Amino acid sequence: MAENKSFERERLKAAYRVFQRFALEDQRAYYAQAVQRYRKAAGQANLLRATLALLTGLSAALAGLLVAAYLTTGSFANNGECSRLGAPESLFQDAPPAEGAPATQALRPAYCNSLEAFVMVLTVITIVAPALGAAFTTLADLYQWDRLASIYETALENLEVADAQSPVEDMPDLEYRASLRAYAEGALDVMRDESAQWGLSARAPLQLEKFLEEERLKAQRVGGSADDLTLGTPEPPAPDRPKT
């Protein structure tokens, strides 16, 4: 009797160690890696979106400042020098300019052309950067990295709660068995709840279950097996009772 109890206790300990190592610990490591991976992906996407938004704002502000300071009529930085010298003298000038007169464009400072090119680049950035930010926003909404990380983080916390119910060495046999069962069921419930986030568990339809039950009853009545019956085969008639 004592040997049987000792064998049963060793069996429970072995079952606990196997479940702890190959079920709970593996699942815990997977959850931790998933949380880290999805948090990193979400952080990178958010950083890119914030960087593009900041770049858009800075480009628009700098372009507006340069235009107001240098490229408009009466600009405060150069008193409208780029705008005045870059414009034609008269749209209705009949006579051509005098021979040997310097061209107006030649009098324009070189930095004006550079400023205009730089403003064009800033304008392109203010158009392209929001489009890229919207693309990353769509990507984040599609993959839902924050939601995935939250799911696995919650599962990891619940797995710690289940692990707290693990059996202790000095427990009596009955208490050890009950604790092991509660511990295993709690861990499996966490895994099932996590899997249920991706859709309903696969279950046989009620019509199929009802059909299988009817076929089993028919097989029992004829003394055979449900596998011997063909779908759509009528139920065999009951044998005639002898008349008295």
N, C-alpha and C positions, 0 to 999 in steps of 0.2 A: 504493500500500500504506500509506504514511504517512498519506494522507488518510483511508483507511478506519479506521485505528487512532484517528486524532484524532476522527473522527465517532462511533466506538463509545464512546470515552471521554466525549465530550460527552453522548451518549445516556444513559450510566450516571449521569453527574452530574445530568442532568435528572430521571431516574427517582428518584434519591436525594432531590432537593429536593422533588419532588412528594409522595413518600411521607412525607417528614419533615414537610411542612407540613400536608397534608390527611388524613393517617392518624394518625401518631404524636402530633403536637402536639395535634390535635383530641381524640384519645382521652385524652391526658394531662390536658388541661383539663377534660374531662368527668369523669374519675376524681377529680380534685382537688375539683371542685364537689360531686360526690356525697358524698365523704368529709366535707366541711364541712357539707353540708346534713343528713346523717344524724347526725353527731356533735352538731350543734346540737339536732336533734329529740330525740335520746336524752338530752342534758343537760337540756333543758327538762322532759322527762317525769320524770327522776330528781329534779330540783329540786322539782317539784310533789309528788311522792310523799314526799320527805323533809320538806317543809314541812307537809304534811297529817299526817304521823306525829308531828312535833314539836308541832303544834297540838293533836292528840288528847291527847298526854301532858300538855301544860301545862294544857289545859282540865280534864282529869280530876283532876290534882293540885290545881289551884286550887279546883275545886268541892269536893273532899274537905276541903281546908283551911278553906274558908269555913263549911261545914256543921259541922265539928268546933269551929270557933272561935266561931261565933255562933248557930247554929240548932239545936243539940242541948241536951238537958237537962244542966246543969252545964258548959256550954262555958266554956273558959278565958278568952275575951276579954270576955264580958259576963255571966259567971256564970249562963248559961242564961236570960237575960232574955227573948229572943224566944220560946223554947220555953215558958217558964212563963206568960207573959202571953197567949200565943196559944191556950192550951189551955182547954177549958171547965172551970169550977170543979168540977162534979160531973155525972157521967153519969146519976145516979139522984136528981137533985134534984127533990123533989115540989112544993115551993112555989115560985112564981115569985119572982124577985128583988124586993126592996123597991122601992116606987115612988120614982123619983128617984135610984136607985143608979146609978153610972156603969157603962157596959158595959165588960166586960173587954177587948174588942177596941180600945176607944177608948184604953185605957191603953198599948197596944202602941206602941213607938217606930216612927216612919215608916221608919227605915233597915232594919227587919226585912223589910218587904215588898219593898223594893228589893233586898235581898240574896237573898231567895227568887226573885225574877224573874231576877236575874243568874245564880244557880245553875241555874235552868231553862235559860237560854240556853247555859251551859257544858255542861249535860247533852246538849242537842241537838247541840252541836258534837262532843262525844265519840262520838255515834252517826253523824252524817253524814260527818265527816271520814274515818274508816276506810273507809266505803263509796266515797267519792270516790277515796281512795288505791288501793283494790282495782280501781276502774274504770281508772285510769291504768296500773296494773300489767298488767291484761288488754290494754289498748291497746298497751303496749310489747311484750308477748309476741306480739301479733298482727302488728304491723308489723316487729318485730325490727330496730330501727334500729341497735343495736350490731353485730349480725351483718352487716348491709349495709355499714356503715362499715368493718368489718374486711375484708370481701371486696374492696371498692374500694381500700382502703389497701394490701392485699397486691398487687393488680393494678398499682397505681401504682409500688410498689417493683420489681416484676418488669419493668415497662416501662422503668424506669431501667436495669436490667441489660441489657435488649435494646438500649437506646440506646447503651450503652457499646461495642457491637460495630459501630457505624456506621463506614463507610469514612473514611479520611483522604486528604487531597488528594495527598500525595506517595507514595502506594502505587503499585506497578506495576499494569498493567491486570488481570492475572489475579488478583492479590491483592485489588484493588479490587472486582472482580466477585464474588469469593468472600465478601468482607466484606459487600458489599451484600446478597447473598443470605442470609447468616446473620443480618444485622440485620433484614431484612424478615420472614424466617421466625420469628425470635424474637419480634418485635412481634406478628405475627399469632397465634402460639401463645398469647401472653398474653391477647389478645382472645378467642380460642376458649376458653381455660380460664375466663375470667370469664363468658362466655356459658353455659358448661356448668354453672355454679352454679345456673342457673334450670331445669335439666332436661337430659335427654339430647339430643344433636344429632339432628335429624330425618334418619332414614335409611330407605331403602326396605327393606321386609321381604325376607327371603331367598327366600320363595316367589315374590314379585313379580320379583325379580332373575332367579330361575331361569326363570320363565315368559317373561320378555323375551328371555333368551338363547336359549331354545328357538325362539321366534318368529323371531328373527334368523337362526338356522340354517335354518329352514324357508324363509324368504324367499330366502336365498342359494341353496338347492337348486332353487327354482323360478325363479330369476333375477329376482325382484321385490324388493319392499321390505317390511319388517315392518309398515309402515303400511297396506299393501294387504290384509293378512290380517285376517279378522274373528275375534273371540274365539269359540272353540268350533268353528271350521271344521275339518273333518278334513283331514289332510295328503293332498295329491293323490297318486294312485298313480304309481309309477315306470313309465316307458314300457316296452313289451314289447321284449325283445331279439329280433332276427331269428334264426330257427332255421337252423342250418347242416346 
